[in-house]
């Protein structure tokens, strides 16, 4: 949607030629676009109306809006741009381009008009444009009023144009090539050109949120995730977006930092910091939202003030940095990354978010209307912001924590038992590879301490991972101690039962391999029972292979049917096979004739049943006591899930509106800005890119440069 200021309306009333010369021409020529015509046309006689495409969605919207009104159609050649009004084509030559960067916040183009005169067209953030206007501007005040209205729902660009001076360029091309500071020299040359300009007007593009963004942000905040917004929009726009995203509520106090110099910024931050500390020391707690503009942020990121700014920001529930450049976005991320032991995730959808995405621990790029640069530079690419709502990483953290602790437990239990009794067999080699691999796999891949529905209803459960509840030093040593305790129980039973070499009913001595194999099977059954005890997803078909579960339906796999009992049954079938095949081919002869002696001995079944029960009884009692008398939040959520207890809590937003007063949002000073989706720092020459297209030909692919 294209919104026009009164300056353009006046031009429309005067003549269409005025629109082309004074507003639409610089608007179109300053953008990097391609016009896709359906058939080849002669630009001398006529120009065919065709949709335009660009890397920027706002550029495409402006160009297509102009074309739909049948007022102007831009068509690009490498060194010129063609416009047509009422089938009267005109050629505008592109002489040079002063490129955009995060410091300049504007882009200029030197254009030769059809009359032969040379003019400079400039687009950019209104803060930098207003500083470069000549005196006695006719439409400045009206444009500012319209920008105020645009800020309620749109981002914008201010446009200006002035005739070129007769003096030559301040630097020659050879001087610039030899100069070490070429970029700085070009910026200085542009400063000399971009002054005493005439304000033409402003454009505004509707900035609509994707579906599900407010609800997703609200869920992330409930999961104890702090969200900072780094945007190039003006303050009013950023605050309105924050309110629509539910980042800012009516009960919040806004802390707005909007100063003109470093000293005032430092004084403001220190005063607010002291006031907040004094208020909280006296027991007062208020939800705060920090809003800071790009100019003040530049001062706040200085070395002397950065830690105070960070401390103030961390005391606020929401932080919104508006009118910031791509470089400032990366600096804010690096500041938090350097001074806080937290994991940072940066999310962006445009080229101006690339530096921020790459500076964070984890970068997420959203592929959409703003292009694919953010998605290509990120660790993870998604198509919709709402896909972040599913916090499955809570499952991953709990699964991996349990898998690590269980792996240590099962190995310490076996090998400490072997250490006390000193028995050895080929079957021990298959302990981790075959007999206990399925329980470990199930725990590490499919275990769920609560269902997805409960996680979505109670995002606070995500904080268990932030607090590192499951994988701690205390938990590790408790599992190690439990493994030692179980190994001592095996050793005690072995000493008591086999003291003096227990004789069987057949009159044979039991010997070393008899009670060694017996204890190995008891250890295996105990370890598998421990896996069943610690598994949160314990379903009916874990045992019987049925399709339905006791706590959640439609589980994705039937591998549970053989996970725990299947592993023990497989071992009981493998043992006689091994006792027959292995001695026949010349190894593990100690098992020859051992299996029939085990199967007919009552002591074998006594040990196989009693010892695991004794080992796991203490674990079961401890688990019951913890869940009953000192439950953690996820224990309560598991009970809600098991018994399908409905949530009777009142709607939080309605409750807040009923008990809290409505606070008016503070008005901001008239400072604005705009973020351009363009690359810089020499990665891509914008002047060469503009000259790379020739849309007068049937193919509009770049010719190369």
LOKOLMI-797757 format. One line per field, with one value per residue (C-alpha): z, x, y. Coordinates in steps of 0.02 Angstrom, whole numbers, plus 32768, in hexadecimal, padded with zeros to 4 digits. Each point is the difference from the previous one (the first is absolute). Example, Ala and Ser with C-alpha at 12.3 -4.5 7.8 and 13.67 -1.06 7.14 Angstrom:
up 8186|7FDF
east 8267|8045
north 7F1F|80AC
END
This chain:
up 8000|7FCC|806A|7FB8|805E|7FD6|7F9F|7F82|7FFF|7FC9|7F74|7FCA|7FF4|7F97|7F7D|7FE7|7FBE|80A8|8056|7F8C|800E|80B6|8061|7FA2|7F9F|8099|805A|7F75|7FC7|80AF|8012|7FBD|7F9D|7F65|7F93|7FB6|7F5D|7FAC|7F53|7FB6|7FD8|7FAA|807F|7F7B|7FDB|8098|80A5|803A|80B3|8062|80B6|8053|8076|807C|8093|8070|8018|801E|7F5B|7FA2|8054|7FD0|7F4B|7FE3|8051|7F88|7F6D|8031|8002|7F4A|802D|7FE8|7FCE|8026|7F8B|8020|7F91|8042|7FFA|7FF5|803C|7F90|8039|7FA1|801F|7F80|7F8A|8002|802C|8051|8025|80A0|8002|809C|8012|80AB|80A1|80B3|8056|809F|809E|80B7|8029|7F75|800B|7F53|7F48|7F76|7F44|7F86|7F6E|7F56|7FDD|7F51|7FF4|8018|80B1|8089|80A8|809E|8042|80B2|8069|80B4|80B5|8026|8089|7F83|7F74|806A|802F|7F48|7FC7|7FC6|8061|7FE4|7FD1|7FCB|8034|8096|8088|7FA1|7FD9|80B8|802E|7F83|8041|80AC|7FB9|7F9F|809E|8046|7F81|7F82|7FE1|7F8B|7F94|7FE7|7F51|7FC7|7F63|7FD0|7F63|7FF3|8018|7F74|805F|7FD8|806F|809C|7FDB|7F5C|7FDE|8002|80A9|8046|7FBE|8052|80A2|8091|804B|7F60|8057|8073|7F6D|7FA1|8098|8010|7F47|8014|8095|7F90|7F7E|8070|8045|7FE1|7FBF|7FDC|805A|7F88|8075|805C|7FDD|807D|7FF0|806F|8073|8029|807D|7FCD|8044|80AF|802D|809C|8047|7FDC|8055|8096|8010|7FF7|8088|806E|7FE6|8059|7F5D|7FFA|7F59|7FBD|7F61|7F93|7F72|7F89|8015|805A|80B8|7FE8|7F81|806C|809A|7FA1|7FBA|80B0|8041|7F71|8021|80BA|802C|8051|806C|8041|80B0|7FD1|8021|7F69|801C|7F65|7FDE|7F7B|801C|7F8B|804B|8066|80A3|8002|7FD5|808F|807C|7FCD|800C|80AA|8048|7FC2|803D|80AE|8009|7FCD|807D|808D|7FD2|7FFE|80A2|8053|7FC1|7F68|7F61|7F59|7F51|7F9A|7F45|7FC4|7F5C|7FBB|7F59|7F8F|802C|80BB|7FE5|7FAB|809E|8071|7FA7|8027|8072|8097|7FFA|7FB6|80A5|804F|7F66|8006|80B9|7FE0|7F6D|8066|8084|7F7C|7FC5|7F4D|7FA0|7F5B|7FA2|7F71|7F6F|800E|7F75|7FD4|8058|809F|7FFF|8000|8087|8074|7FE8|8022|809C|804D|7FC3|8051|80A9|801F|800E|7F97|7F57|7F80|7F6E|7F79|7F87|7F62|7F53|7F9E|7FC6|808A|8080|7FBF|8072|8098|7FD1|7FEB|80A4|806B|803E|7F96|7F68|7FB7|7F56|7FC2|7F44|7FBD|7FA6|803C|7FA2|802D|803E|80B7|7FE5|7FA5|8087|8093|8058|7FED|7F7A|8018|7F99|808C|80A8|8053|7FE5|8096|8071|8012|8089|7FD9|803E|80B0|7FCD|7FB7|809C|8073|7F8E|7FEF|80BA|802C|7F79|8040|80B6|7FD3|7F94|8091|8077|7F9A|7FDC|80B3|8042|7F8F|800C|80BA|801A|7F93|8066|80A4|7FBD|7F6C|7F7D|7F44|7F67|7F4A|802D|8059|7F57|7FC4|809B|7FB3|7F4A|8006|80A9|8042|7F5E|7FE5|80AA|7FE7|7F51|803A|808F|7F93|7F6D|8031|80B9|802C|80B1|7FCD|7F60|7F7C|8036|80B4|7FC6|7F96|8090|8080|7FAA|80AD|7FFA|7F83|8091|8042|7F7A|8024|80B8|7FD2|806F|7FB4|7FE1|809A|8061|808D|7F8A|7FB3|80A6|803B|7F67|801B|80B8|7FCF|7F87|8089|8078|7F84|7FDE|80BB|800E|7F75|8057|80A8|7FB9|7FA3|809E|806A|7F82|7FB9|809D|8002|7F4B|8002|7FC9|7F8B|8016|7F80|8071|7F8F|8040|7FBD|7FDC|7FBF|7F57|8047|807B|7F8A|7F78|8084|8042|7F4F|7FD9|80A6|7FD8|7F53|8045|8084|7F80|7F8E|8094|802A|7F4D|8014|80A7|7FBD|7F5B|7FFF|7F65|8044|7F8F|7FF3|7F60|8052|8043|7F92|7F5C|8002|7F9D|8087|8091|80AF|7FFC|7F49|7F5C|7F55|8033|7F66|8010|8033|8037|80B4|7FF0|800B|8060|80B5|8010|7F4E|802B|8091|7F9C|7F74|807D|8046|7F4E|7FD4|8097|7FD2|7F4A|8034|8077|7F70|7F6A|8054|804A|7F5B|7FA0|8083|8070|80A2|8032|80B4|7FD3|7FC4|805D|806E|7FC4|8035|80AD|800D|7FC1|8080|8098|807A|803F|7F52|7FFF|80B3|7FD8|7F5B|8055|80AF|7FDE|7F7F|8073|8093|7F94|7FB6|809C|8047|7F58|7FF7|80B2|7FDE|7F60|805A|808F|7F8B|7F95|8097|807D|7FA1|7F4D|7F77|7F86|7F7A|807C|8017|7F43|7FED|8079|7F9E|7F63|804B|8048|7F78|807E|7FAB|801C|8061|8008|7FC4|7F5F|802D|7F92|8042|80B3|7FE8|7FB4|8093|808B|7FB4|7FC6|7F4A|7FE9|7F6E|7F91|800A|7F6A|7FAA|7FB0|7F45|7FD3|7F79|7F9A|7F7D|7FE7|7F50|7FC5|7FA8|8012|8020|802D|7F4E|7FF7|7F6D|7F99|7FF3|7F6D|7F9E|8032|7FBE|7F59|7FF4|7FBD|7F55|8004|7F4C|7FC9|8008|8088|809C|804B|8034|7F7A|807B|8045
east 8000|8046|7FD2|8024|801F|7FB3|809B|7FDC|7F46|8027|806C|7F74|7F89|807B|8035|8033|80A7|8023|7FE2|8079|8088|7FF4|7FC8|7FE7|80A2|8071|7F91|8012|80B1|8049|7FC0|804F|7F75|7FDA|7F67|7FBB|7FA5|7F9D|8043|808D|7FD6|8052|802A|7FFD|7F48|7FAF|8021|7F99|7FC0|8046|8016|80A4|8063|8087|805F|7F9E|7F45|7FE8|8057|7F8E|7F67|802E|8028|7F67|7F8F|8040|7FEA|7F4E|7FCF|803B|806E|80AF|8059|80BA|8068|80B9|8099|80B2|801B|7F52|7F4E|7F67|7F5A|7F5F|7F66|7F75|8075|807E|80A8|808D|80B0|805D|80BA|8052|80A7|8035|7FC2|802C|7FE0|7FA1|8057|7FD0|805B|7FB7|7F4F|7FDA|8021|8019|8005|803F|7F84|8005|7F51|7FB1|801D|80BC|800A|8050|7FAC|8021|7F76|800D|7F98|801F|7FCE|7FA0|807C|808E|7F95|7FBC|80B1|802D|7F6D|800E|7FA8|7F4B|7FBB|7F4A|7FC6|806D|7F7E|7F76|8074|802D|7F48|7FE4|8097|7FB2|7F65|8066|805D|7F60|800B|808C|80B7|8033|8085|8019|802D|8060|804F|806A|805A|80B7|8084|8074|809E|8059|800C|806E|805D|8038|7FED|80BE|800F|7F77|8053|80A6|7FAE|800A|7F5F|7F9C|7F59|801C|8035|7F62|7F95|8056|7FE3|7F48|7FF3|8037|7F7C|7F6C|7FD1|7F86|7F7F|7F47|7F84|7F90|7F9C|7FFA|7FC8|7FB7|7FEB|7F89|8067|7F89|802F|7FFE|7F77|801E|808C|7FAC|7FD1|80AD|8059|7F8B|8026|80BB|7FF3|7FA0|808E|8074|8053|8030|7FD8|8059|7FC5|8084|7FAE|8020|7F50|7FDC|7FCF|7F45|7FFC|806D|7F94|7F5F|804A|8038|7F4F|7FB4|807E|7FD3|80B3|7FBF|7F65|7F97|803F|80B6|8063|8064|80B4|8028|80B4|8003|8094|806C|80AD|8068|7FFA|7F42|7FF1|8073|7FA5|7F56|8037|8052|7F69|7F85|8071|800C|7F45|7FD5|807B|7FBA|7F4E|8025|8063|7F66|7F93|7FB2|7FFB|7FC9|8006|8070|801B|809F|7FF4|809F|801F|8096|8059|7FF7|802C|80A1|8031|7FC3|806F|809E|8079|7FE3|7F43|7FDE|7FF9|7F89|7F91|8003|7FD4|7F6C|7FC7|8007|7F8E|7F7B|7F89|8004|8087|7FDD|8090|7FBA|8051|8099|8079|8037|80A5|7FA9|7F97|809D|8051|7F6B|8007|80BB|7FEB|7F86|8065|809F|7FB9|7F77|800E|7F66|7FD8|7FCB|7F8E|7FEF|7F6D|7FF9|7FB3|8063|80AF|8014|7FEE|8091|8085|7F8F|7FD9|80B7|8031|7F88|801C|7F70|7FBD|7F52|7FD7|7F4E|7FED|7F78|7FDD|80A3|8069|806D|809F|7FD0|7FCD|80A2|806B|7FA6|8019|7F47|7F87|7F44|7F73|7F8F|8028|7F75|8063|806A|7F6A|801E|8083|8035|80AE|7FBA|7FE9|80AF|8052|7FA3|8020|80BA|8015|7FAB|8060|80A9|7FD9|7FB5|8097|8076|7F90|7FEF|80BB|8036|7F83|8042|80B9|8004|7FA6|8084|8085|7FBE|7FE9|807A|7FA3|8014|7FA4|7FE1|7F4D|8041|803E|7F4C|7FC2|8004|7FF5|7F66|7FB1|7FED|8004|7F43|7FD4|8087|7FC0|7F4C|802E|806F|7F8A|7F4A|7FEE|7F8C|7FF1|7F5E|7F9D|8006|7F53|803B|809E|7F98|7F89|808B|8099|804A|803B|8084|8057|8035|8086|8035|8017|8058|7F8F|8020|80BC|805D|8099|7F90|7F96|809C|804A|7F57|7FF8|80B5|7FDC|7F64|8066|8080|7F73|7FB6|80A9|801B|7F57|8032|80A5|7FAA|7F85|808C|8068|7F6D|7FB9|80A1|806C|805B|7FD2|7F44|7FD3|7F6E|7F77|8059|8098|806C|805E|7FBE|80AD|8037|7FA7|7F5A|7FE8|805B|7F7C|7F77|803B|8015|7F4A|7FCB|8065|7FB2|7F50|8023|8044|7F6A|7F8B|8057|7FE2|7F47|7FFC|804C|7FA1|7F77|7FAC|7FD2|7F75|7F9B|8055|80A9|7FDB|7F7A|801A|7F53|7FD7|7FB7|805D|7FC7|802F|8005|7FC2|804C|80B4|8070|8053|7FE5|80B4|7FC4|7FB6|80AF|805F|8007|7FB4|8035|80B6|7FF9|7FA1|807F|808E|7FA8|7FF3|80B0|8050|7FD7|802B|80A7|801F|7FE9|804D|8096|804F|7FDF|806C|8089|7FE7|7FA2|8006|7FD8|7F47|7FFA|7F75|7FDD|7F52|7FA6|804B|7FBD|7F52|7FDF|804B|7F87|808B|800F|7F49|800C|8093|7FB5|7F60|8036|80A1|7FB5|7F6A|8073|8068|7F6D|7F94|8066|7FF8|7F43|7FE7|806E|7FA2|7F58|803A|8041|7F64|7F8C|8054|807F|7FBE|804F|7F94|8009|7FC1|7F61|7FF0|8010|7F6F|7F98|8027|7FDF|7F56|7FD4|7FDB|7FBD|804F|7F8A|8073|7FB0|803F|809C|7FDF|7F4F|803E|8085|7F84|7F8A|807E|807A|7FE8|8015|809E|8016|8096|8079|8014|80A9|8064|7FFD|8092|7FED|8062|7FFB|805C|8036|8010|80A6|80AD|8099|80B9|8032|7FA5|7F99|8018|7F54|8032|8038|7F62|7F93|805C|7FF5|7F4D|7FBE|7F43|7FED|8030|7F93|806C|8016|808D|8099|8083|808E|8080
north 8000|80AA|8097|80AC|80A1|80A8|8033|7F76|8026|80B2|7FBD|7F8C|8092|8064|7F82|7F4C|803B|8050|7F59|7FA8|8084|802C|7F67|7F5D|800E|8006|7F84|7F80|8022|7FF2|7F4E|7F61|7FAF|7F9A|801F|7F5F|8021|7F79|8026|8066|80B5|8093|8086|8086|7FEA|7FAF|7FAD|7F6D|8003|7F6D|7FD4|8029|7F93|802D|7FB9|8076|7FE7|80BB|8028|7F88|804A|80B3|7FD7|7F93|8082|8085|7F8B|7FD2|80B8|800C|8092|7FBE|7F61|7FF4|7F96|7FEC|7FF8|7FF4|80BE|8047|7FF2|8017|8047|8012|806B|7FF2|7FA2|808E|7FAD|805F|7FC7|802E|7FDA|7FB8|8056|7FC3|7FB0|802F|7F5B|7FDC|7FC9|7FF4|80A2|806C|7FB7|8043|7FE1|8081|7FFB|8083|8004|8059|803F|7FF9|80BC|7FE5|8046|7F9A|7FE4|7F9D|7F8F|7FBF|7F89|7FD4|800A|809E|802F|800D|804A|808E|8033|8019|8068|80B3|8088|8035|7F56|8007|7F53|7FD3|801B|7FA8|7F6F|7FEF|7FFB|7F76|7FA1|8006|7FAD|7F81|7FCD|7FB3|7F73|801B|801B|808B|8053|80BB|803C|809B|8045|8096|8040|7FD3|8088|8031|7FD2|7F5E|7F66|8015|7F5E|7FB3|7F46|7FE5|8056|7F91|7F63|802F|8035|7F86|8047|7FF6|7FE7|8095|806B|7FD3|8029|80A8|8025|7FD3|8077|808F|7FD5|7FD5|80AB|808F|7F87|8017|7F8E|7FA4|7F91|7F5B|7F50|7F85|7F44|7F9F|7F90|7F73|7F79|7F4A|7F91|7FC0|807B|804D|7F56|7FB8|8092|7FF2|7F46|8020|8084|7F87|7F85|807C|8035|80B7|8050|8099|8056|8051|805E|808F|8046|80A3|7FFE|8013|7F73|7F8F|801D|7FDE|7F60|7FD2|8017|7F9D|7F75|8002|802F|80A0|7FFA|808D|7FE2|801C|809E|803A|8035|8066|8031|8086|8075|8066|7FE9|7F87|8062|800E|7F48|7FCE|8070|7FBC|7F49|8019|805B|7F7E|7F74|804A|8020|7F4E|7FB6|806C|7FD1|7F46|8007|804A|7F71|8053|7F98|8045|7FBA|8071|8011|8055|8061|804E|8053|7FE4|80A2|7FE1|7F49|8035|805F|7F73|7F81|8062|7FA6|8072|7FF1|7F54|7FA0|807D|7FF7|7F41|8001|8072|7F96|7F5F|804F|801C|7F7B|803F|805E|8058|8051|8067|805D|7F91|7FD5|7F4D|8020|8037|7F62|7F97|806A|7FEA|7F44|7FFD|806B|7F84|7F6B|8043|802F|7F7F|7F43|7FE4|7FB5|8082|7FDA|8085|7FFF|8068|8003|8082|8025|8082|7F73|7F97|804B|7FE9|7F4B|7FD6|8052|7F98|7F4F|7FC0|805C|7FE6|8046|8017|7FEC|806F|80A2|8050|7F82|7F6B|8054|7FEA|7F4B|7FD8|804F|7FAC|7F5B|7FD7|803D|8005|804A|8040|804E|7F9C|7F60|8032|7FE4|7F46|7FF2|7F4E|8029|7FE4|7F4A|7FF7|8044|7F88|7F6B|801F|8021|7F5D|7FA1|803E|7FD6|7F56|7FD2|8021|7FA0|7F61|7FF3|8024|7F81|7F74|8021|8023|7F5A|7FB0|8058|7FB7|7F4F|7FF8|7F9A|8013|7FC1|8026|8030|809C|8041|8008|805D|80B0|7FCB|7F91|7FDE|80B4|8064|8009|804C|8084|8023|8011|8074|806D|8010|7FE2|8026|8091|803F|8058|8004|8089|803A|801C|8058|8075|8024|801A|804C|801D|7F4B|8039|8058|7F55|7FFE|80B3|7FD3|7F5D|7F99|7F55|7FFD|803F|7FC8|7FC7|7F97|7FB3|7FCA|7FBE|7F8F|7FC8|7FDC|7F9F|7F96|7FDA|7FD4|7F85|7FB0|7FE6|7FAB|7F87|7FDF|7FE3|7F82|7FA7|7FEF|7FC4|7F83|7FB9|8000|7F59|7FDB|7FDC|7F4F|7FE3|7F7E|7F92|7FFB|806B|8098|80A6|8043|80A9|8006|7FC7|808F|8079|7FE4|8007|80AA|8043|7FDA|804F|809D|8009|7FEE|8086|807A|7FE4|8016|80A4|803B|7FD7|805C|80A2|8002|8082|7FB9|7F54|7FC0|7F61|7FC7|8017|7F52|7FB5|805C|804D|809D|8070|804D|8026|80B8|8036|7FB9|7FE0|7FEC|8000|7F57|7F4B|7FEA|800D|7F52|7FB5|8085|7FC3|7F52|7FD9|8020|7F84|7F7D|800F|7FE3|7F65|7FBC|8033|7FAB|7F4A|8022|8048|7F6D|7F86|805A|8052|7F60|7FA6|807B|8005|8099|8027|7F4A|802E|8006|7F4C|7FA6|8097|802F|7F5E|8011|80B3|7FD9|7F74|8056|8058|8072|804A|8038|803A|8073|8038|803C|8034|8062|807B|801C|8028|8076|805F|8009|8090|805A|7FEB|8041|8097|8029|7FF0|8071|8087|8005|7FFF|8074|806A|8004|8067|8064|7F7B|7F7C|8066|8015|7F43|7FE7|807E|7FA0|7F54|802B|807E|8089|809E|80A9|8070|8097|80A2|804B|8060|8096|8017|7FEC|8085|8079|7FE6|8021|807D|80B1|802D|8065|8072|7FE4|8093|806D|8003|808A|8013|7F90|7F7E|7F84|7F78|7F5C|7FD4|7F4D|801A|7FB8|8069|7FFA|7FD7|7F5B|803D|809E|804F|806C|7F67|7FA4|808E|7FFB|7F42|7FFC|802A|7FE8|803C|7F52|7F66|7FB5|806A|7F9C|8064|800F|7FEA|8077
END
